[in-house]
């Protein structure tokens, strides 16, 4: 069963950038769709971006709020999925979770705070 660990969160000013990483601590991510979700207090986790399993032919998808600002990608050599976030806004603040749907596996989350 694949397991994942997130890293890369932190505090950044509006307009800044961050790179989040979702690394597999067990298993290979190439065989799985991997998604990023964001959660804020009092709300359910919402989909940020999703990348299909390698060679699936399916398309990458993004939540409407992040299109054009965030990019999800894979580094198969590092067995890691990245979320590059740019032009960050205060409303991007939240805990970001990596999720592997086929394995119903969540990471522990990483906090992103966008504040001046």
C-alpha angles and dihedrals in degrees: 000000000000118000126191139201125199127214140164103070123137146123121302136168121250110280092029132118139236136180119216122197130205108195126184112239088185131016132011121291094203090083095053142068107240125201137187120218131186126212129191125186113284095013138091121253111274128206114255103172141338132201120197123232115281115282093006094122091223121130131254112248134203136194112253093246094060104036111129093015105060129053126194119201144160132235103194093186089059093038087229139127117212133204112202110197122192137169087030119199131200089251089063088070115118145089111299118212131193113221132190105197099193090054095035086228124153127188122226094259134242125234120238118188122184110192141136 
